[in-house]
């Protein structure tokens, strides 16, 4: 069985129907639709948004769904999460019951070993004005809910769309979307006392929206998600949730061609191709940061092709065959000032360095400072990255790259890569992420997909369902299913 919200577009202005459909052949065919609840915005009714379905050990089905984001998002707003129960396999349902869980985007209801029911949602707290994950529990089968508990909350990250899973080792885990995106990862927090207290969130090796997480029969944990760290689409990660909580950079590759040798990573001249490696952003404009690389380029003399950019600090280096440019987003309009360009021959390997310390940004070539800027305020969060400028033509050879950021409250971060070690910068992503559904962007297409869920079938294979707008006229989308196996990760 699966539940979804049947609407005319992503953010409906008409009718939203919480709809249940079922399959009798492990997902090959679907039918017998039943509408659990319906709302019509044109009549002033609140829209339904994101339902989730669970099967409890006593045989009951339970659906949880949230009302309109804007009316229930903040901790000072009223709760808007509702539940329905069915004791006859989904043929009939109880009247909707409002539970006191604040926030939006609730997770499916998870049953703990002692029968306690738990679920979580996203709420904006007034003291941080950031998204946080909170949870509640029911000890009487879902009749009453209590013990509001914070899973994750701080001054920098936006924790949202958490997915809870009870692990066979007794831990309760919550994998969360990070609304910051732009190189930030998803996070996971753990509880050893059934959700009463939670660990400090730890970074996951991917950046995923609306993660769906469960433990497989072999003890490994599978997470499916809308990929935000790299190519767009729905992806999956499989591994040890406790031991593999480590940040990994991501790579975006569209229509590109790469050659890796012991000497350099060659990004070939492919018109409009994208090769971009995303790094962890600085905490704010008061962070110190360094990007340093050895590279050479072959491009038209008046156009840059390689780029190194530091978000929040708002500075970047662009490199062409015969010049480097120090760009400041605060002065990006119009023609760059003459002191933002340094003429040099970059057709052979040189060492370039972009450094920001205590508000002073400097560009260095082979150890010599050639340009500088003053950083007095913060710019909007964008990706921190290095790679190829897709709008321009040319070849780039990256021999190595080092990135270091020193923050005020967040942990400092160091990442280093060398071509001679024989791995691509995003090797972990290439090795460990499974692309289940691609949905590439274009000038006329904004990808929309990735509220997946899945079940493990008796033969050990996985059946996943999701929605996508790939191939559909705007603003419509459709559901799809896909079979895959843990063996596919090899």
VOGU-3710 file (C-alpha; in Angstrom, 3 decimals, decimal comma):
1> xxxxxxxxxx> 0,000/0,000/0,000  1,046/3,583/-0,526  -0,408/6,955/0,320  0,074/10,192/-1,569  -1,476/13,630/-1,952  -3,317/13,888/-5,275  -3,054/17,521/-6,451  -2,961/19,525/-9,677  0,533/20,945/-8,952  3,239/20,914/-6,301
11> xxxxxxxxxx> 1,669/23,672/-4,188  -2,016/23,194/-4,842  -4,527/26,009/-5,132  -7,417/23,651/-5,840  -8,270/20,200/-4,406  -5,878/18,039/-2,380  -6,852/14,421/-1,757  -5,043/12,136/0,689  -5,250/8,997/-1,432  -4,476/5,349/-0,708
21> xxxxxxxxxx> -3,756/2,809/-3,474  -2,700/-0,831/-3,235  -0,825/-3,516/-5,133  -1,316/-7,271/-4,893  1,792/-8,165/-6,946  4,699/-6,422/-5,182  4,247/-3,145/-7,036  3,860/-4,332/-10,624  0,288/-3,027/-10,856  -1,707/-0,668/-8,666
31> xxxxxxxxxx> -5,390/0,007/-8,121  -8,324/0,254/-5,711  -7,863/3,969/-4,876  -9,517/5,309/-1,723  -9,671/8,952/-0,681  -8,998/9,277/3,054  -9,429/13,058/3,227  -10,103/15,922/0,830  -9,713/19,700/1,005  -10,553/22,451/-1,483
41> xxxxxxxxxx> -8,556/25,664/-1,299  -11,185/27,432/-3,420  -13,619/26,925/-0,534  -11,175/28,276/2,024  -10,147/24,840/3,310  -6,545/24,188/4,300  -4,578/22,110/1,809  -3,239/18,686/2,723  0,480/18,374/2,064  2,623/15,275/2,799
51> xxxxxxxxxx> 0,955/12,070/4,071  2,870/9,072/5,429  1,623/5,523/6,031  2,659/2,962/8,688  1,594/-0,558/9,652  1,514/-1,182/13,401  2,126/-4,532/15,081  -1,523/-4,803/16,153  -2,522/-4,791/12,467  -3,765/-1,216/12,309
61> xxxxxxxxxx> -2,770/1,167/9,542  -2,056/4,781/10,475  -1,700/7,787/8,192  -0,265/11,109/9,344  -0,496/14,285/7,231  0,106/17,988/7,729  -1,922/21,022/6,811  -0,730/24,190/5,070  2,933/25,032/5,836  2,443/28,737/6,369
71> xxxxxxxxxx> -0,202/28,323/9,093  1,654/25,785/11,283  5,380/26,284/10,682  6,376/28,463/13,676  6,354/27,355/17,310  3,868/30,137/18,127  1,401/28,821/15,541  -1,143/26,093/16,223  -0,336/22,447/15,398  -1,539/21,154/12,044
81> xxxxxxxxxx> -0,656/17,438/12,026  -3,534/14,945/11,772  -3,780/11,155/12,036  -6,243/8,520/10,781  -6,414/4,851/11,816  -7,792/1,825/9,982  -8,448/-1,578/11,567  -9,717/-3,274/8,408  -6,814/-3,019/5,979  -7,649/0,469/4,767
91> xxxxxxxxxx> -11,277/-0,122/3,783  -12,515/2,363/6,395  -10,818/5,058/8,448  -11,432/6,895/11,666  -12,234/10,568/11,650  -9,091/12,749/11,467  -7,554/13,479/14,859  -5,390/16,544/15,451  -2,319/15,707/17,534  -0,393/18,364/19,511
101> xxxxxxxxxx> 2,825/17,922/17,507  3,778/21,381/16,159  5,322/22,044/12,775  5,124/20,561/9,285  6,374/17,672/7,120  5,803/14,923/9,717  7,620/11,631/9,420  5,825/8,304/9,293  4,801/7,010/12,712  7,431/4,598/14,063
111> xxxxxxxxxx> 6,647/1,912/16,632  9,328/1,241/19,255  10,069/-2,120/20,865  7,761/-1,459/23,838  4,862/-0,372/21,615  5,434/3,365/22,049  4,603/5,360/18,910  6,871/8,254/17,914  6,963/10,754/15,099  8,734/14,014/14,342
121> xxxxxxxxxx> 8,160/17,267/12,460  9,861/20,521/11,467  9,265/23,720/13,424  10,829/27,185/13,377  11,914/28,293/16,859  11,741/31,973/17,709  15,067/32,049/19,592  17,082/30,893/16,555  14,689/31,670/13,664  16,000/28,428/12,187
131> xxxxxxxxxx> 14,273/25,178/11,364  14,543/22,477/14,030  13,393/18,887/14,403  11,032/18,017/17,260  9,261/14,795/18,208  6,406/13,502/20,352  5,394/10,063/21,650  2,243/8,132/22,389  2,105/5,372/24,973  -1,512/4,413/24,363
141> xxxxxxxxxx> -1,551/3,419/20,720  -1,944/6,922/19,311  -4,850/8,211/21,423  -2,783/10,822/23,281  0,567/12,397/22,449  3,019/14,089/24,814  6,680/14,749/25,700  7,640/17,305/23,076  11,400/16,846/22,591  13,955/18,702/20,462
151> xxxxxxxxxx> 15,961/16,357/18,240  18,195/18,948/16,552  18,442/22,722/16,733  21,220/25,331/16,489  22,114/28,800/15,169  23,522/27,733/11,771  21,796/24,672/10,321  18,167/24,289/9,248  17,120/20,786/10,293  13,963/19,619/8,554
161> xxxxxxxxxx> 12,091/16,617/7,093  13,516/14,151/9,598  13,085/10,410/9,114  13,249/8,180/12,182  14,388/4,561/12,295  14,710/2,074/15,163  17,964/0,182/14,660  18,529/-3,432/15,685  21,280/-2,288/18,090  18,666/-0,410/20,127
171> xxxxxxxxxx> 19,478/3,079/18,903  16,813/5,423/17,595  18,136/7,533/14,711  16,782/10,556/12,872  18,194/11,415/9,417  17,409/15,011/8,436  17,314/17,257/5,433  19,396/20,423/5,781  17,546/23,348/4,243  20,834/25,278/3,907
181> xxxxxxxxxx> 21,941/23,098/0,955  24,745/24,749/-1,102  27,363/22,209/-0,026  25,971/21,526/3,437  25,194/17,852/4,132  22,240/16,089/5,624  22,606/15,242/9,309  21,765/12,368/11,641  21,161/12,371/15,394  20,984/9,366/17,726
191> xxxxxxxxxx> 19,105/8,539/20,911  19,913/5,742/23,370  16,755/6,260/25,480  13,954/6,003/22,898  14,055/9,662/21,918  14,078/11,409/25,273  17,594/12,738/24,686  19,530/13,143/21,450  23,170/13,364/20,412  24,647/16,336/18,642
201> xxxxxxxxxx> 23,801/16,016/14,921  26,524/14,430/12,811  27,054/15,035/9,067  25,972/12,446/6,551  28,023/11,809/3,373  25,190/13,141/1,172  22,826/16,105/0,892  19,275/14,808/0,544  15,763/16,216/0,840  12,924/14,231/2,443
211> xxxxxxxxxx> 15,099/11,226/3,346  13,347/7,909/3,857  15,323/5,525/6,054  14,912/1,966/7,293  17,150/-0,927/8,235  17,485/-3,852/5,825  17,347/-7,474/6,936  21,162/-7,663/6,686  21,574/-4,857/9,259  22,633/-2,119/6,872
221> xxxxxxxxxx> 20,660/1,096/6,585  19,211/2,313/3,291  18,319/5,959/2,720  16,552/7,271/-0,383  16,304/11,019/-0,985  16,006/13,865/-3,458  19,641/14,546/-4,275  20,837/18,106/-3,674  24,559/17,404/-3,624  25,289/16,864/-7,303
231> xxxxxxxxxx> 23,076/15,810/-10,199  19,369/16,282/-9,618  17,125/13,277/-9,173  16,341/10,622/-6,570  19,359/8,813/-5,148  20,100/6,177/-2,521  22,829/5,525/0,049  23,494/2,207/1,755  25,816/1,699/4,699  26,489/1,703/8,425
241> xxxxxxxxxx> 24,551/4,660/9,781  26,616/4,871/12,991  30,136/4,421/11,622  29,850/6,313/8,342  28,776/9,745/9,580  31,432/11,722/7,719  31,173/14,729/5,446  31,953/14,075/1,780  32,089/16,608/-1,043  29,733/16,260/-3,992
251> xxxxxxxxxx> 30,163/16,591/-7,736  27,768/17,830/-10,409  28,336/16,418/-13,898  26,224/17,313/-16,920  27,477/16,563/-20,450  31,092/16,727/-19,255  34,141/14,634/-20,133  36,888/13,891/-17,622  40,250/12,168/-17,841  42,139/11,347/-14,640
261> xxxxxxxxxx> 45,875/10,601/-14,814  48,589/10,644/-12,190  49,465/14,132/-13,404  46,087/15,899/-13,379  42,322/15,751/-13,691  41,569/16,974/-17,199  38,163/18,630/-17,685  37,734/18,619/-21,459  36,388/21,441/-23,586  32,709/20,546/-23,943
271> xxxxxxxxxx> 30,333/23,432/-24,725  27,779/24,100/-21,957  29,067/21,159/-19,902  29,012/21,410/-16,102  31,723/20,043/-13,821  31,419/21,455/-10,308  32,725/20,142/-6,973  30,817/21,527/-3,978  32,583/22,155/-0,665  31,400/22,911/2,862
281> xxxxxxxxxx> 30,616/26,658/3,121  32,065/28,943/5,797  29,801/29,556/8,778  29,566/33,295/8,055  31,533/36,215/6,612  33,743/36,335/9,714  35,163/32,893/8,943  38,674/32,623/7,528  39,073/30,501/4,412  41,742/29,344/1,970
291> xxxxxxxxxx> 41,460/27,733/-1,473  44,684/26,689/-3,159  45,266/24,710/-6,344  47,835/23,795/-8,953  46,336/23,983/-12,433  46,743/25,018/-16,015  44,165/26,078/-18,591  43,680/26,385/-22,309  40,944/28,851/-23,209  40,260/31,939/-25,308
301> xxxxxxxxxx> 42,475/34,706/-23,945  39,617/36,994/-22,893  37,429/34,398/-21,146  37,963/32,514/-17,880  37,162/28,812/-17,741  38,236/27,605/-14,266  36,712/28,945/-11,065  37,171/28,804/-7,256  34,382/30,430/-5,204  33,841/30,896/-1,456
311> xxxxxxxxxx> 30,235/31,429/-0,420  29,132/33,924/2,250  32,471/35,694/1,810  31,357/36,527/-1,713  34,731/36,211/-3,438  36,009/34,010/-6,238  38,955/33,502/-8,538  38,360/32,917/-12,234  41,253/31,632/-14,322  41,859/31,870/-18,043
321> xxxxxxxxxx> 44,821/31,225/-20,291  46,306/34,695/-19,849  44,748/36,190/-16,723  43,146/35,582/-13,353  40,213/37,627/-12,081  39,388/38,353/-8,427  35,615/38,795/-8,320  33,612/40,290/-5,471  29,859/39,653/-5,570  29,314/43,051/-3,977
331> xxxxxxxxxx> 30,763/44,636/-7,128  29,588/42,136/-9,724  27,530/44,548/-11,795  29,120/46,069/-14,880  32,777/45,988/-15,853  35,297/44,809/-13,273  37,738/47,447/-11,997  41,153/47,262/-13,565  42,767/46,089/-10,312  40,556/42,984/-10,291
341> xxxxxxxxxx> 42,503/41,469/-13,213  46,049/40,145/-13,183  47,698/39,257/-16,488  49,722/36,041/-16,509  50,373/32,993/-18,662  48,348/30,112/-17,167  48,874/27,669/-20,038  51,506/25,906/-17,918  51,018/24,740/-14,326  50,916/27,459/-11,672
351> xxxxxxxxxx> 49,901/27,663/-8,033  46,877/29,891/-7,369  45,545/30,793/-3,935  42,415/32,595/-2,753  42,669/33,528/0,908  40,434/35,468/3,303  41,728/36,362/6,760  39,974/38,759/9,122  38,189/40,501/6,284  41,149/40,771/3,876
361> xxxxxxxxxx> 40,788/38,748/0,669  43,946/38,180/-1,367  44,698/36,434/-4,633  48,142/34,894/-4,923  49,982/33,492/-7,915  52,960/31,251/-7,163  53,129/32,660/-3,638  52,983/36,349/-4,626  49,995/38,543/-3,759  48,650/40,047/-6,976
371> xxxxxxxxxx> 45,180/41,370/-5,980  43,182/42,066/-2,814  39,730/43,056/-1,562  38,139/43,990/1,770  35,256/41,862/3,140  33,007/43,908/5,422  29,661/42,110/5,209  28,041/38,826/4,250  26,452/37,905/0,945  23,672/35,356/0,453
381> xxxxxxxxxx> 24,489/31,677/0,803  25,505/30,102/-2,508  27,640/27,073/-3,387  31,293/27,009/-2,381  32,953/25,184/-5,248  35,681/24,695/-7,807  35,470/23,430/-11,333  34,487/24,567/-14,804  32,478/27,621/-15,899  29,873/26,041/-18,230
391> xxxxxxxxxx> 29,198/29,209/-20,238  32,777/29,451/-21,544  34,999/27,220/-23,666  38,325/25,708/-22,752  40,210/22,863/-21,048  41,379/22,697/-17,429  43,965/20,469/-15,783  43,654/20,347/-11,977  46,674/18,765/-10,310  45,613/19,275/-6,673
401> xxxxxxxxxx> 43,241/21,270/-4,504  43,196/22,243/-0,827  40,396/23,972/1,068  40,438/25,089/4,692  37,892/27,100/6,666  38,120/28,312/10,268  34,733/29,107/11,840  33,461/30,799/14,979  31,101/28,122/16,375  30,963/25,380/13,724
411> xxxxxxxxxx> 33,910/22,936/13,547  36,851/23,961/11,381  37,091/22,055/8,116  39,981/20,840/5,930  39,675/19,013/2,607  42,552/18,093/0,295  42,811/16,209/-3,003  45,664/15,184/-5,326  45,345/13,670/-8,793  48,355/11,445/-8,234
421> xxxxxxxxxx> 46,382/9,429/-5,657  44,212/8,122/-8,496  40,782/9,199/-7,264  38,326/11,806/-8,449  37,444/14,607/-6,019  33,940/13,123/-5,563  35,113/9,501/-5,507  33,004/8,605/-2,460  29,879/9,832/-4,198  30,743/7,936/-7,379
431> xxxxxxxxxx> 31,358/4,739/-5,419  28,568/4,841/-2,843  25,563/6,735/-4,246  23,027/4,959/-6,455  21,081/7,087/-8,922  17,550/5,680/-8,980  15,955/8,390/-11,095  17,640/11,201/-13,006  15,871/14,506/-13,501  18,310/16,969/-15,094
441> xxxxxxxxxx> 17,546/20,687/-15,115  17,313/22,778/-18,257  16,331/26,294/-19,199  12,697/25,197/-19,454  12,645/22,492/-16,769  13,005/22,819/-12,998  13,368/19,308/-11,543  10,712/18,299/-9,033  10,845/14,833/-7,473  12,047/13,022/-4,407
451> xxxxxxxxxx> 9,482/12,286/-1,681  10,306/8,611/-1,895  9,446/5,618/0,275  10,290/1,954/-0,101  9,846/-1,594/1,176  12,172/-4,577/1,239  10,572/-7,506/-0,588  10,889/-11,156/0,527  13,616/-11,869/-2,057  15,790/-9,054/-0,651
461> xxxxxxxxxx> 15,114/-6,605/-3,483  13,794/-3,097/-2,871  10,668/-1,519/-4,310  10,596/2,280/-4,170  7,858/4,740/-5,107  8,316/8,436/-5,773  6,899/11,304/-7,788  8,556/13,176/-10,649  7,840/15,910/-13,181  10,345/14,569/-15,707
471> xxxxxxxxxx> 8,667/14,466/-19,116  5,474/16,102/-17,869  4,094/19,471/-18,956  4,390/22,097/-16,232  3,114/22,061/-13,509  2,068/18,387/-13,496  3,898/15,291/-12,243  3,315/11,550/-11,898  4,107/8,632/-9,606  6,608/5,960/-10,579
481> xxxxxxxxxx> 8,027/2,787/-9,069  11,492/1,267/-9,371  13,021/-2,044/-8,320  16,638/-2,270/-7,249  18,879/-4,428/-5,101  21,649/-3,865/-2,554  23,879/-5,576/-5,121  23,361/-2,579/-7,452  25,538/-0,478/-5,169  28,524/-2,513/-6,315
//
